[in-house]
Amino acid sequence: MAQLAPLTITARNAAQAEYLVRSRAEQRGIKVQEIEVADAGTGGWYVTITVSDADAEKSEAALLGEDTQVLHFRSHAPHPPGDH
């Protein structure tokens, strides 16, 4: 078993921080054996997970601590009537 150093996660509470890390891990094929969450202050949480040695190698590439990116699309200006 390998313990991954604390990941810093922004969440509303400890349960949400645990959910975010666990769901990201599962989406990336990493099975979490154990999880610990500690308050990091100002809406942040330190999450330490224990995974198998095989999954530890995959976890670095999985970016479990990265926030989900939100893409913002610009709206195009509306076309004047009759201009198609």
LOROTI-629285 format. One record per residue (C-alpha): x, y, z; residue number from 1. Coordinates in nm, 4 decimals, always signed. Each point is the difference from the previous one (the first is absolute). Layout:
BEGIN
+----------+----------+----------+-----+
|       xx |       yy |       zz | num |
+----------+----------+----------+-----+
|        X |        Y |        Z | NUM |
...
+----------+----------+----------+-----+
// end
This chain:
BEGIN
+----------+----------+----------+-----+
|       xx |       yy |       zz | num |
+----------+----------+----------+-----+
|  +0.0000 |  +0.0000 |  +0.0000 |   1 |
|  +0.1119 |  +0.3512 |  -0.0782 |   2 |
|  -0.1106 |  +0.3213 |  +0.1630 |   3 |
|  -0.0276 |  +0.3030 |  -0.2238 |   4 |
|  +0.1093 |  +0.3274 |  +0.1549 |   5 |
|  -0.2811 |  +0.2351 |  +0.0918 |   6 |
|  -0.1872 |  +0.1372 |  -0.2985 |   7 |
|  -0.1428 |  +0.3470 |  +0.0547 |   8 |
|  -0.3641 |  +0.0094 |  -0.1048 |   9 |
|  -0.2422 |  +0.2929 |  +0.0056 |  10 |
|  -0.3387 |  -0.1167 |  +0.1278 |  11 |
|  -0.2922 |  +0.1088 |  +0.2189 |  12 |
|  +0.0712 |  -0.2652 |  +0.2635 |  13 |
|  +0.2046 |  -0.3119 |  +0.0746 |  14 |
|  -0.2599 |  -0.2344 |  -0.1491 |  15 |
|  +0.0026 |  +0.1854 |  -0.3313 |  16 |
|  +0.3819 |  +0.0019 |  -0.0085 |  17 |
|  +0.0023 |  -0.3764 |  +0.0565 |  18 |
|  -0.2651 |  -0.0511 |  -0.2682 |  19 |
|  +0.1913 |  +0.2086 |  -0.2563 |  20 |
|  +0.3260 |  -0.1891 |  +0.0473 |  21 |
|  -0.1648 |  -0.3424 |  +0.0176 |  22 |
|  -0.2100 |  +0.0598 |  -0.3129 |  23 |
|  +0.2984 |  +0.1365 |  -0.1965 |  24 |
|  +0.2027 |  -0.3037 |  +0.0990 |  25 |
|  -0.2743 |  -0.2423 |  -0.1040 |  26 |
|  -0.0494 |  +0.1825 |  -0.3316 |  27 |
|  +0.3697 |  -0.0522 |  -0.0680 |  28 |
|  +0.0044 |  -0.3674 |  +0.1004 |  29 |
|  +0.1683 |  +0.0455 |  +0.3388 |  30 |
|  -0.1488 |  -0.1856 |  +0.2967 |  31 |
|  +0.0222 |  +0.1944 |  +0.3263 |  32 |
|  +0.0743 |  -0.2284 |  +0.2961 |  33 |
|  -0.0203 |  +0.2670 |  +0.2703 |  34 |
|  -0.0570 |  +0.3758 |  +0.0104 |  35 |
|  +0.0736 |  +0.2660 |  +0.2640 |  36 |
|  -0.1257 |  +0.3592 |  -0.0140 |  37 |
|  +0.1326 |  +0.2902 |  +0.2094 |  38 |
|  -0.0988 |  +0.3663 |  +0.0027 |  39 |
|  +0.2464 |  +0.2219 |  -0.1871 |  40 |
|  -0.1895 |  +0.3229 |  +0.0783 |  41 |
|  -0.1830 |  +0.2473 |  -0.2250 |  42 |
|  -0.2069 |  -0.2618 |  -0.1807 |  43 |
|  +0.2936 |  -0.2310 |  -0.0654 |  44 |
|  +0.0474 |  -0.3593 |  +0.1090 |  45 |
|  +0.3045 |  -0.2257 |  +0.0161 |  46 |
|  -0.0905 |  -0.3429 |  -0.1333 |  47 |
|  +0.2388 |  -0.2932 |  +0.0401 |  48 |
|  -0.0857 |  -0.3243 |  -0.1746 |  49 |
|  +0.1366 |  -0.3501 |  +0.0270 |  50 |
|  +0.0097 |  -0.2046 |  -0.3200 |  51 |
|  +0.1637 |  -0.3203 |  -0.1184 |  52 |
|  +0.3612 |  +0.0243 |  -0.1151 |  53 |
|  -0.1124 |  -0.0613 |  -0.3594 |  54 |
|  -0.2535 |  +0.2839 |  +0.0195 |  55 |
|  +0.2587 |  +0.2297 |  +0.1605 |  56 |
|  +0.1911 |  +0.0020 |  -0.3278 |  57 |
|  -0.3149 |  +0.1019 |  -0.1912 |  58 |
|  -0.1049 |  +0.2650 |  +0.2522 |  59 |
|  +0.2672 |  +0.2526 |  -0.0984 |  60 |
|  -0.1297 |  +0.0109 |  -0.3559 |  61 |
|  -0.3611 |  -0.0001 |  +0.1212 |  62 |
|  +0.0251 |  +0.3496 |  +0.1522 |  63 |
|  -0.2356 |  -0.0837 |  +0.2843 |  64 |
|  +0.0541 |  +0.3355 |  +0.1644 |  65 |
|  -0.0749 |  +0.2053 |  -0.3085 |  66 |
|  -0.3275 |  +0.1884 |  -0.0088 |  67 |
|  -0.2360 |  -0.0726 |  -0.2812 |  68 |
|  +0.0408 |  +0.2612 |  -0.2675 |  69 |
|  -0.2995 |  +0.1969 |  -0.1116 |  70 |
|  +0.0033 |  +0.1200 |  -0.3564 |  71 |
|  -0.1545 |  +0.3375 |  -0.0727 |  72 |
|  -0.1183 |  +0.0634 |  -0.3518 |  73 |
|  -0.0416 |  +0.3487 |  -0.1368 |  74 |
|  -0.3323 |  +0.0813 |  -0.1491 |  75 |
|  +0.0133 |  +0.1278 |  -0.3511 |  76 |
|  -0.1716 |  +0.3307 |  -0.0662 |  77 |
|  -0.3408 |  -0.0551 |  -0.1524 |  78 |
|  -0.0228 |  +0.0332 |  -0.3757 |  79 |
|  -0.2015 |  +0.2924 |  -0.1306 |  80 |
|  -0.3363 |  -0.1014 |  -0.1472 |  81 |
|  +0.0317 |  -0.1226 |  -0.3557 |  82 |
|  +0.3776 |  -0.0627 |  +0.0350 |  83 |
|  +0.0461 |  -0.3782 |  -0.0225 |  84 |
+----------+----------+----------+-----+
// end
